[in-house]
Amino acid sequence: MTALASGGVYALLDLDTIAPDRALCLARDVITAGVGVLQLRDKHRRTDAVWRAKLGESCQTHRVPLLINDDLNAAQRADGIHLGLGDTPIADARRALGPDALIGATCHASLDHAVRAADQGADYLSFGRFFVSHTKPHAPPADPAVLTRARARFAQPIVAIGGINPDNGGELVAAGAQWLCVGHGLFASADPAATVRQLRALFPTD
């Protein structure tokens, strides 16, 4: 799977902190501004199929993959799924979603987790948290050096997550992150579309 190969801004839309109606508007803003992928995190199932179809339409219009956080049913009508260590096994998700689904895996700060995820068929590997996180404040911290080691070891795209914003994301890109996954730092900013542009400017242009 090469949908994340080129790198960029990975938007994490967390409905624990944003009301669904506002979330849909914000998602449209950041999609239009140039995010490369969007993940819907709806742990408490606050949305329905109609709402998610509207989000999917916005993503499709701009050719932005829509991923669902650990909800196989909802992921059937999206481009793929993101899985944590205690979520649905990657092999089960692949059987349910098919060979073309994009499947991402949380690896925290562990290359061993990443090896297992890659062996099981993950399409990208996500490391973090690197900074104080509003979404997962108790997640184990990661050192940016893990990105350098992961980039050298794996063919899968490397995603950095956790407390990222335009002021600190450049350090992670320099360390090897191909994608910056940003939730609170994007959607809680005064101007999410402008924040997307600032984050995109952190990536090399050649």
C-alpha positions as CSV (number, residue, x, y, z in Angstrom):
1,M,0.0,0.0,0.0
2,T,1.5,3.4,-1.0
3,A,-1.2,5.8,0.0
4,L,1.0,7.3,2.7
5,A,4.3,7.0,0.9
6,S,4.9,10.7,0.1
7,G,4.4,12.1,3.6
8,G,2.6,15.1,4.9
9,V,0.0,16.0,7.5
10,Y,-2.2,13.3,9.0
11,A,-5.2,14.8,10.8
12,L,-6.7,13.0,13.8
13,L,-10.3,14.0,14.3
14,D,-11.1,13.0,17.9
15,L,-14.8,13.1,18.8
16,D,-14.0,12.9,22.5
17,T,-13.1,16.6,22.3
18,I,-15.1,17.9,19.3
19,A,-18.9,17.8,18.9
20,P,-19.9,15.9,15.7
21,D,-21.5,18.9,13.9
22,R,-18.5,21.1,14.5
23,A,-16.1,18.2,13.7
24,L,-17.6,17.9,10.2
25,C,-17.0,21.5,9.4
26,L,-13.5,21.4,10.8
27,A,-12.7,18.3,8.9
28,R,-13.8,20.0,5.6
29,D,-11.6,23.0,6.4
30,V,-8.4,20.9,7.0
31,I,-9.1,18.6,4.0
32,T,-9.4,21.6,1.8
33,A,-6.2,23.0,3.3
34,G,-4.2,20.0,2.3
35,V,-4.0,17.2,4.8
36,G,-2.9,14.0,3.3
37,V,-5.0,11.6,5.4
38,L,-7.7,11.9,8.0
39,Q,-8.5,9.5,10.9
40,L,-11.8,9.5,12.7
41,R,-11.5,8.6,16.4
42,D,-15.0,8.0,17.7
43,K,-14.5,5.7,20.7
44,H,-17.9,6.4,22.1
45,R,-19.8,5.9,18.8
46,R,-21.2,9.5,18.7
47,T,-21.7,9.4,14.9
48,D,-23.8,7.3,12.6
49,A,-23.4,6.0,9.0
50,V,-25.0,9.1,7.5
51,W,-22.6,11.4,9.3
52,R,-19.6,9.3,8.4
53,A,-20.8,9.2,4.7
54,K,-20.7,13.0,4.7
55,L,-17.2,12.9,6.1
56,G,-16.2,10.3,3.5
57,E,-17.6,12.4,0.6
58,S,-15.4,15.3,1.7
59,C,-12.4,13.1,1.8
60,Q,-13.2,11.5,-1.6
61,T,-13.6,14.9,-3.2
62,H,-10.0,15.8,-2.3
63,R,-8.6,12.2,-2.6
64,V,-7.8,12.1,1.1
65,P,-7.9,8.6,2.6
66,L,-10.4,8.3,5.5
67,L,-9.3,5.9,8.2
68,I,-11.4,4.8,11.2
69,N,-10.0,4.1,14.6
70,D,-10.7,0.5,15.6
71,D,-14.2,0.1,14.3
72,L,-14.3,-2.6,11.7
73,N,-18.0,-2.0,10.9
74,A,-17.4,1.7,10.2
75,A,-14.1,1.0,8.4
76,Q,-16.0,-1.2,5.9
77,R,-17.2,2.1,4.4
78,A,-13.9,3.9,4.6
79,D,-10.4,3.5,3.2
80,G,-9.0,1.7,6.1
81,I,-8.4,1.4,9.9
82,H,-6.0,2.4,12.5
83,L,-5.3,-0.2,15.3
84,G,-3.8,0.2,18.7
85,L,-1.9,-2.6,20.5
86,G,-5.0,-3.8,22.3
87,D,-7.4,-3.4,19.4
88,T,-8.5,-5.8,16.6
89,P,-5.6,-7.9,15.4
90,I,-4.2,-6.7,12.1
91,A,-4.8,-10.1,10.5
92,D,-8.4,-10.0,11.5
93,A,-8.8,-6.5,10.1
94,R,-7.2,-7.5,6.8
95,R,-9.5,-10.4,6.4
96,A,-12.5,-8.2,7.2
97,L,-11.5,-5.2,5.0
98,G,-9.7,-6.9,2.2
99,P,-6.3,-6.4,0.5
100,D,-6.8,-2.8,-0.6
101,A,-7.6,-1.4,2.9
102,L,-5.1,0.8,4.5
103,I,-4.1,-0.5,7.9
104,G,-2.0,1.5,10.3
105,A,-0.6,0.3,13.6
106,T,0.4,2.0,16.9
107,C,3.9,1.0,17.9
108,H,4.5,3.5,20.8
109,A,8.3,3.6,21.1
110,S,9.0,0.0,20.4
111,L,10.7,-1.4,17.3
112,D,9.7,-4.8,18.4
113,H,6.0,-3.8,18.2
114,A,6.8,-2.3,14.8
115,V,8.4,-5.6,13.6
116,R,5.3,-7.6,14.6
117,A,3.0,-5.1,13.0
118,A,4.9,-5.0,9.8
119,D,5.1,-8.8,9.7
120,Q,1.3,-9.0,10.1
121,G,0.7,-6.6,7.2
122,A,0.5,-3.1,8.6
123,D,0.7,-0.5,5.8
124,Y,2.2,2.2,8.1
125,L,3.8,2.3,11.5
126,S,2.9,5.0,14.1
127,F,5.3,6.0,16.9
128,G,4.8,8.3,19.9
129,R,3.9,10.2,22.0
130,F,6.7,12.6,21.5
131,F,5.3,15.5,23.5
132,V,2.5,16.1,26.0
133,S,-0.6,14.7,24.4
134,H,-4.2,15.9,25.0
135,T,-5.6,12.8,23.3
136,K,-3.6,10.3,25.2
137,P,-1.9,12.0,28.2
138,H,-0.8,8.8,29.8
139,A,0.7,7.2,26.7
140,P,4.3,6.2,27.2
141,P,6.8,8.8,25.9
142,A,9.0,8.2,22.9
143,D,12.4,9.6,21.9
144,P,12.7,11.0,18.4
145,A,15.6,8.7,17.8
146,V,13.1,5.8,17.4
147,L,12.0,7.5,14.2
148,T,15.5,7.5,12.8
149,R,15.9,3.8,13.6
150,A,12.4,2.9,12.2
151,R,13.0,4.9,9.0
152,A,16.2,3.0,8.3
153,R,14.6,-0.4,9.1
154,F,11.2,-0.4,7.6
155,A,9.8,0.0,4.1
156,Q,6.4,1.1,5.6
157,P,5.8,4.9,6.0
158,I,6.7,6.2,9.5
159,V,4.1,8.3,11.3
160,A,4.8,10.5,14.4
161,I,2.1,11.3,16.9
162,G,1.6,12.9,20.3
163,G,1.5,16.6,21.1
164,I,2.7,17.7,17.7
165,N,2.3,21.3,16.5
166,P,4.0,23.6,14.0
167,D,6.6,24.6,16.6
168,N,7.9,21.2,17.4
169,G,7.0,19.0,14.4
170,G,10.1,20.0,12.5
171,E,12.3,18.1,15.0
172,L,10.3,14.9,14.2
173,V,10.5,15.4,10.4
174,A,14.3,15.8,10.8
175,A,14.5,12.6,12.8
176,G,12.7,10.6,10.1
177,A,9.0,11.0,10.4
178,Q,7.3,11.0,7.0
179,W,3.9,11.9,8.4
180,L,2.9,14.1,11.4
181,C,-0.3,13.0,13.0
182,V,-1.9,16.0,14.7
183,G,-5.1,16.1,16.6
184,H,-5.5,18.8,19.3
185,G,-2.7,20.9,17.9
186,L,-4.7,21.1,14.7
187,F,-8.3,21.2,15.6
188,A,-8.0,23.3,18.7
189,S,-5.9,25.9,17.0
190,A,-7.4,29.3,16.2
191,D,-7.2,28.6,12.4
192,P,-7.0,24.9,11.6
193,A,-6.5,25.5,7.9
194,A,-3.6,27.9,8.5
195,T,-2.1,25.3,10.9
196,V,-2.2,22.7,8.1
197,R,-0.3,25.0,5.9
198,Q,2.3,25.6,8.7
199,L,2.7,21.9,9.3
200,R,3.1,21.2,5.6
201,A,5.9,23.8,5.4
202,L,7.9,21.6,7.8
203,F,8.4,19.0,5.1
204,P,11.2,19.1,2.5
205,T,10.0,20.3,-0.9
206,D,12.5,18.5,-3.1
